[in-house]
Amino acid sequence: SIWPVPIEYTPWVPVKYTVASSATYGGAIYNEGNISEIKSSTFNETNAVRGGAIFNDTTGTISSINSSKFNKTYAENSDEESELIAKGGAIYNRGNVTIKKSTFTNNYAKNGNGGALYNETGNIVIESSTFKDNYAKYGGVIFAAGGEINDTKSSFSGNYSEAGGAIFVDENNIATFNSSNFTLNKAYSTTENAESGGQEISLTEGGAIY
């Protein structure tokens, strides 16, 4: 098991994080210091209530997440007595993070926000990355609550949520997308049909961006 601890070093070789023990903040990494680079690393099925793979706190800086993979990492709160909403299926950010040439696939926030990324404060810079088949209640890929999001040349495809199939931008956030590609992202909700016993699907708001 990999326990979340304050990180102030750089992984010098590719690292693979797989099925870490459940945590409240940061399923694999909790950072409140400075990480110069996470490169060619894999985060697979790690989980926490907030930040399924990484929780970057207000004093934290991750200068580069480069050529890394986040697969089936998730945010979930299984404690029925807790009021914490699951946020950031892969990364929960309060500081500063730069992501380059990385892939986020099948990550989610169960009944929560930000299937891949949740930005509370601070800045997230994304370059030439791929986001595919991520989902959440709000913001299938990114829930931008505050701070700033800047993306250049990333691809968003097949992501879904009830509002903002790919991106949910709150009123307190500034988000910029430059030469980004959005394909087949969907916003919809499902309800039970008492007569048929099946589900009814209703299209909602912001298939790509809300």
C-alpha positions in Angstrom: 0.0 0.0 0.0 1.1 3.5 -0.7 0.1 6.0 2.1 -0.4 9.7 1.4 2.5 11.6 2.9 3.9 15.1 2.3 6.1 14.9 -0.8 9.1 17.1 -1.3 11.2 15.1 -3.7 11.2 14.1 -7.4 10.7 10.6 -8.6 13.9 10.1 -10.6 12.6 7.0 -12.3 9.1 6.1 -13.7 6.8 5.1 -10.8 3.7 3.0 -10.9 1.0 3.5 -8.2 -1.6 0.8 -8.2 -4.6 0.3 -5.9 -3.4 2.3 -3.0 -5.2 2.1 0.3 -8.2 4.5 0.5 -7.4 7.9 1.8 -9.2 11.1 2.5 -6.8 13.4 0.6 -4.6 12.0 -2.2 -4.9 8.3 -2.9 -1.2 8.1 -3.9 0.4 11.5 -3.3 -0.4 14.3 -0.8 1.8 17.3 -1.6 2.3 20.5 0.3 5.9 21.2 -0.8 7.6 21.2 -4.2 7.8 18.4 -6.7 9.8 19.4 -9.7 8.7 16.5 -12.0 6.5 13.4 -12.1 7.5 11.8 -15.4 6.4 8.6 -17.3 4.5 7.4 -14.2 1.3 5.5 -14.0 -1.6 5.9 -11.5 -3.9 3.0 -11.7 -7.1 2.5 -9.6 -5.9 4.7 -6.7 -8.6 6.4 -4.7 -9.5 9.0 -2.1 -12.4 11.2 -1.1 -10.6 14.1 -2.7 -7.8 13.6 -5.2 -8.0 10.0 -6.3 -4.3 10.0 -7.2 -2.9 13.4 -6.1 -3.9 16.1 -3.6 -1.9 19.3 -4.1 -2.4 21.6 -1.2 -2.2 25.4 -1.0 1.5 25.5 -0.4 2.2 22.8 -3.0 3.7 23.2 -6.5 4.0 20.4 -9.0 6.1 21.9 -11.7 5.5 19.1 -14.3 3.4 16.0 -14.6 4.9 14.8 -17.9 4.0 11.8 -20.1 2.1 10.1 -17.3 -1.1 8.0 -17.2 -4.1 8.2 -14.8 -6.4 5.2 -15.3 -9.5 4.4 -13.3 -8.4 6.6 -10.4 -11.4 7.8 -8.5 -12.8 10.0 -5.7 -15.5 8.4 -3.6 -16.9 8.9 -0.1 -18.2 5.6 1.3 -18.8 7.0 4.8 -22.5 7.8 4.9 -22.0 10.0 8.0 -19.4 12.2 6.4 -20.4 15.4 4.6 -17.4 15.5 2.3 -18.3 15.5 -1.3 -16.1 13.4 -3.6 -14.0 15.7 -5.8 -11.1 15.3 -8.2 -11.1 11.7 -9.5 -7.4 12.0 -10.4 -6.1 15.4 -9.0 -7.4 17.9 -6.5 -5.6 21.2 -6.6 -5.3 24.1 -4.3 -1.8 25.2 -5.4 0.0 25.1 -8.8 0.1 22.2 -11.2 1.4 21.8 -14.8 0.4 18.8 -16.8 2.0 17.9 -20.1 1.4 15.1 -22.6 -0.4 13.0 -20.1 -3.5 10.7 -20.4 -6.5 10.6 -18.2 -8.9 7.7 -18.9 -11.9 6.3 -17.1 -11.4 8.4 -14.0 -14.4 9.5 -12.0 -15.8 11.3 -8.9 -18.7 9.3 -7.7 -21.7 11.6 -7.0 -19.2 14.4 -7.0 -17.3 17.0 -9.0 -14.5 16.8 -11.4 -14.0 13.3 -12.9 -10.3 13.9 -13.5 -9.4 17.4 -12.1 -10.9 19.6 -9.4 -9.4 23.1 -9.0 -10.4 24.8 -5.8 -7.8 27.6 -5.8 -4.4 28.2 -7.5 -3.6 27.4 -11.2 -3.6 24.4 -13.4 -1.8 24.6 -16.8 -2.5 21.7 -19.2 -0.6 21.1 -22.5 -1.2 18.5 -25.2 -3.0 16.0 -22.9 -5.8 13.5 -23.5 -9.0 13.1 -21.5 -11.2 10.2 -22.4 -14.2 8.6 -20.8 -14.1 10.4 -17.5 -17.2 11.2 -15.6 -18.7 12.9 -12.5 -22.0 14.4 -11.4 -20.7 17.8 -12.4 -17.7 18.4 -14.7 -16.9 15.1 -16.4 -13.2 16.0 -16.7 -12.7 19.3 -14.9 -14.6 21.1 -12.2 -13.2 24.7 -12.0 -14.3 26.1 -8.7 -11.7 28.9 -8.3 -8.3 30.0 -9.5 -7.4 29.6 -13.1 -7.4 26.8 -15.7 -5.3 27.2 -18.9 -5.3 24.5 -21.6 -3.5 24.3 -24.9 -4.0 21.6 -27.6 -5.6 19.0 -25.4 -8.2 16.5 -26.4 -11.5 15.8 -24.6 -13.6 12.9 -25.8 -16.4 10.7 -24.6 -16.6 12.3 -21.1 -19.9 12.9 -19.4 -21.8 14.3 -16.4 -25.1 15.9 -15.5 -23.8 19.4 -16.3 -20.6 20.1 -18.2 -19.9 16.8 -20.0 -16.2 17.8 -20.1 -15.8 21.1 -18.2 -17.8 22.8 -15.5 -16.6 26.4 -14.9 -17.9 28.0 -11.7 -18.5 31.8 -11.5 -15.3 32.2 -9.4 -13.0 30.6 -12.0 -11.2 31.8 -15.1 -10.8 29.1 -17.8 -9.0 29.4 -21.1 -8.9 26.8 -23.8 -6.6 27.3 -26.8 -6.7 24.9 -29.8 -8.4 22.3 -27.6 -10.5 19.5 -29.2 -13.9 18.5 -27.8 -15.6 15.4 -29.3 -18.7 13.4 -28.2 -18.8 14.7 -24.6 -22.3 14.5 -23.1 -24.4 16.0 -20.3 -27.4 14.0 -19.3 -29.3 12.6 -16.3 -31.1 9.3 -15.7 -34.3 8.6 -13.8 -36.0 5.3 -13.0 -39.2 4.5 -14.9 -41.6 2.9 -12.4 -43.8 1.4 -15.2 -41.1 -0.2 -17.4 -38.5 -0.8 -14.6 -35.9 0.8 -16.9 -34.2 4.2 -17.0 -35.1 7.3 -18.8 -32.3 9.5 -20.1 -32.7 13.3 -20.3 -30.2 15.6 -22.0 -29.1 18.4 -19.6 -26.8 21.4 -20.0 -23.3 21.9 -21.3 -22.5 18.8 -23.4 -18.9 20.0 -23.6 -18.6 23.1 -21.3 -21.0 24.5 -18.7 
